[in-house]
Amino acid sequence: MQYCGVSPIPKLVPFSESQLSSCTSDNYRYCDSYLHLAQPHAAKPAANLLFTSNHFWLDAEESGLCHIGVDGFLADIAGHVDGVTFATARGTHCPALALTIHGVEWPMSFPNPVMIQRVNSRLRSDPARLTADPYGAGWLFEGWEVPGRTRTGLISGQQANAWQAEQRERLARDIHEAHAPGCDGGVPVSGVAQLLAREHLVSLFQHFFAKADWTGEK
């Protein structure tokens, strides 16, 4: 047996489950006890993260253990998530879920297969975690990498930085064209999704989050 040193009440962890333990790898970054102490939460993604073009992130360790979530771009646009419904919870699948944002359901899917071990069930009762800490407490799926498949076509490094900047510029153009034609400059406010009519919110989802179509190198 092992025990957690940061939990206010000592928590025993079976050694046989050490690979999935939050205490024996970088997995501690997604442990509620650690996150409670590590204030403030990280507002920026870790340098090693990979991204999909529909705004999921992937954190893959050398051991093959993976975490998946949605990125800060989506969290900032949403501002608030009403509900999280997991469509896939275990097994080798392309992780899928639906986010309910301002009364509109956004069905989303990570484009590559993962051996899913568990989902972040805390989000079902407390979906605010997703937007408050998208790279930590708001993680969605935990599992194991499928060699040669899970990372295929994902965005990393300088490509990711340039792509994120382009996405924000594109969002600003789309918002201006739809709601303030002829207006130059400015950026959409945080939580802009909460200010949009249903038809514009559906269009926003289709343009940015519906599916991955990145064809660059991983």
Summary of the structure (lengths in Angstrom):
residues: 218
radius of gyration: 18.0
end to end distance: 39.0
largest distance: 65.1
contacts: 645
relative contact order: 0.17
helix: 31%
strand: 23%
